[in-house]
Amino acid sequence: MFRIRDVLGWLKPALGAAAVGTLVPLALATGVAAQAFPTAPVKLICDSAPGSANDVTARVYADKLSAIWKQQVIVVNAPGAGGAIAARMAAAAPADGYTFFMPVTSEFFALAGAPDVAANLPLRLPRDFKAVAFANSQPLFVGASLKAPFNNVAEMLALARQKPGGLSYATTGRGRLTHLAMELLQATTDTKFQMIAYNGGAATAMSDLTSGRVELVLEAYAGLAPMFRGGLLKGFATTSGKRAKAFPDIPAIAETVPGFSVIAWGVFVAPLGTPDAIIAKMNADIRIAQEDPDLIARIEANGGDTRYMTPAELTDFVNSEQAKIIPVLEKAMKDTP
């Protein structure tokens, strides 16, 4: 039987230990690439509760990758602490290619050292994880209680200025993008809202929203769609710079607050030490999934889109977004009373 260690043993006397040492990573990567990956179920760690927007996206990809691989991709939900719990779980997982993580904007935009922000946030690439592929991008949507005392963004902001802290909004957790987006809006419009965090996602805030105790909720569309369709909440606004194609009747905040735009995105990463050959295989298969019309339709149905990125392109994208957005968030949080 052909074995890598036999070849290395033969080469060592001829080339010397140092030269053979440089060949070991290449030989191991080649060996991994030659294997049929995966040969067992694969875990995909999600930072949010079942039914949330991030969870919906993770399950869309899990379905497609399961079909490609003929192995089940299991979504593991680990909500809480602004994504820090999921990040810690993923970082501690074996680097064998059978655990991947789908962090989103919040984990990369968390403000280091800020109150309630875990010590392992914000995430950095390639310091904390190996980049794999881009997943999707989508705006946040704002749902309003049917009992809210305003009918549009202009009326909402006017009332917020009259009664600082008198209007409240639900988020999917302190430090999440839903929280940071409202911090940006408050800093931009000189208003003050009361934040109430619901770590289980938008669904856990429904009793307070339907009773009118909380006026607003921010989430990606997938997390709010059942409430919109059931007539339990009003589709009030979107945080993108313009109206989403799939939801032309929901106005953009930018129509009232020029220049305001917050877009959420999700990515695939792997624990440090995961073999490059498996990263390349995962990236290639995600690209196949992203070309599937059904996946495209399911992502677009929630107001989002997707695109292909190599691991290197993904690292550059994340680092660029952090360099652009984190200073703005730091100023917004500093300037907010």
Beta strands, then each sheet from edge to edge (+ up, - down):
strand 1: 42-46
strand 2: 73-77
strand 3: 99-102
strand 4: 129-145
strand 5: 168-171
strand 6: 194-197
strand 7: 216-220
strand 8: 233-238
strand 9: 263-271
sheet 1: 2+ 1+ 3+
sheet 2: 6+ 5+ 7+ 4- 8+
sheet 3: 6+ 5+ 7+ 4- 9+
end
